[in-house]
Amino acid sequence: MKIYDKEMYQKEQWIKSILLVVGIFVLGFVVGYFVHNFEEQENVNTLEQEVYRLQKQVDTL
């Protein structure tokens, strides 16, 4: 009976480790995705402001 408990405990620990690694990977992926989108949106906003500024310069000429 003791061997059975030891094997079950080892399998349980292995499964917990795998789930922890997968969970951390998914969390990192989601955070990275949102950060990337945020940075791209900042880049788009900066370019839009530059276009607006240049458009105003062209209109004044």
N, C-alpha and C positions, 0 to 999 in steps of 0.2 A: 504494500500500500504506500509506503514511503517513496518508492521509486516513481510510482504513478504521480504523486503530488509534485515531485521534483520536475518531472517532464512537463506536466501541465503548467507549472510556474515558469519554466524556461520558455515555453511556447507563448504564454501570456506576455512575458516581458519582451519577446521578439516582436509580437504583434503591436504592442504599445510603442516600441521603438520605431517600427515602420510607419505607424499612424502619425507619430510625432514628426518624423521627417517629411512625410507627405503634407501634413498640415502646415508646417513651416514653409515648404515650397509654395503651396497655394497662396498663403498669406503674402509671401514676398512677391509672387507674380502679380497679385491683385494690386498691391501697393505700387509696384513698379509701373503697372499699366496706367493707374490714375496719375502718378507723377509725370509720366511721359505725356499724357494728354494735357495736363496742366501746363507743362513747358511749351508744348506745341501751340496751345491757345495763346500764351503770352507772346510767342513769336508772331502769330497771326495778328494780334492786336498791335504790336509794334510796327509791323509792315503796313497795316491799315492806316495808322497814324502818319507814317512817312508818306504814303500815297496822298493822304488828305493834305498834308503840308505842301507837297510838291504841286498838287492840283491848284492850291491857292496861289502859289508862286506863278504858275502858268497863266492863271486867270488874271493876275494883276499886270502881266505883260501885255 
